[in-house]
Amino acid sequence: MNELHKSEKERPGTVIMEQQGISHYQAQEEKNMKKTIITAVAVFTIMLLSPANNGMAADSTCPEHDAACKEFAMLAEKNQFERIIEQVDATKVYSSAARGYIGQAYLMLAGNERNTPEQEEQFCRKALEYGSTSAFMGLYFIYSGQNTEAALGYLKQYVATKPGDPVPYVLLGESELEKKNYQAANTYLREAKRIARGHSAHLDWMLFRVNYILGDFAYAGAVLDGAMADGQYVKEFKTLASDPLFEGMVKRPEFRKYEIMVKETTALAKS
């Protein structure tokens, strides 16, 4: 999760472009990113469903006499997701394993770059009908550029299913932090850290800020070390030291080791 989120200064940009060109470029980049993430979510879940990752036969996750599931599993292994959808009979009751393959097939179709936004949303909603709750992430990215509250609502529906995915918790925590809802932000961010498989300096940096404000200085100090690893967030920390909310921070025992660094920055600013 090291690259889950980057600070605004780290985000890619363009050079020597007319304002209209920049807007078009950014809109296209955002559109491509949404499609990439939707597809990545589907691919990841398909990989989890795939018995091939465990050296098993393609149909081994299906009930013994579940012909439909075994057919879907075979098609998924061949990346033939449209054929899965073509074979779905809306009047038929499918096993949970078969429904899983159907839902993920709809998610894969949602990531097709030729889709209109309406088609993307339709595919995500169909995926939800078949129990693929990761489609809430797809709906979040579809709505994030046009209706923030609706987008966040999809994230909240997703976390209500208790996914083993830190991303929705990070996004919700970041949103609550921006709104200065520190307790809610802390809840989401701590859950993200609990289930994350890797280290994220961005997540640790947000946890540091939230927990310092909430007065949990021991925890704030611990995650700050993670945020500052490899020289990340050093500049932001020096700037934060002058924020009234963090006044006197480096005098506390949990942060005293950073006092010299802040003093040197202050001295340079005055010279």
Phi, psi and omega in degrees: 000011183306324186253020182306310182221141176244154176294163184301328182289342182267353185287145184293148179224189180232169180231146174047060176235147175295154184305318180295322178296320179298315181300317180295317180299312182295320179297319180292319179297318179296319179298315180296321180296317180299314180296320180297317182292318178301315179295319181297320177300315181294316181299317181298317181290323176299320179297322178293324180287331189289121178290345180298334179292343179249015180070028184254165177292154186299331184257012188286344177276352182268150173305151188306318185255021182266087183295321181297314180300316181296324177293316179297320180298318180295317180293322178296322179297331180266006181061030180261067188286327178296324179293327176299312182297321180299330184270356181288130177254111185298341181270354185264146176265119182258155176292163180298324178295317179294319179299325178299317178293322179295312180301316180290331175296318177297322179296319178296321178292329179297332182275004180293127185294344179276354182292147165278163176304324180295320179292319177304312181296318180299316180294320178297319180292324176295322177299319178296323179301332181258019171086009179273085187293342177295348176295340175300327177294320177300316179295325177301311183290332176293318185268346188299331181272353185233331182211092187300314183295321176296318179299315179294329177297323177292323176297320180294323176295323180293312182293337176296339177273359180055061180286155175272043187232117183285341188302311181297328178292321178296314182296318179292319179297318178297319179296315180293325178296317178297329179275359182066026172269078193292323181293316178295319179300316181298319180299312180294315185291324178292324177293321177300316180293325181295320186262352180293142181271345182226181181267140176230115178297325179297316179296316179297322179296316178294319179297322177300309182299313182297313185287332174295314180297324180281351176092008176268078188290327180297313179292319179301319179294322181294315182283336176297322178302321178291321181293327183272357180300143178061024175078008180282146176063016177294313180297318180296322179295317179299320178292319182297331183298339179267359178285132180306328179294338183245020181300133180076010185303312186287356174276344179284146183300330182291339186235007186298332181295345179263002186297315181299318180300318181289321180296319179297321179294318179296319181296318179295324181292329182277338183282000000 
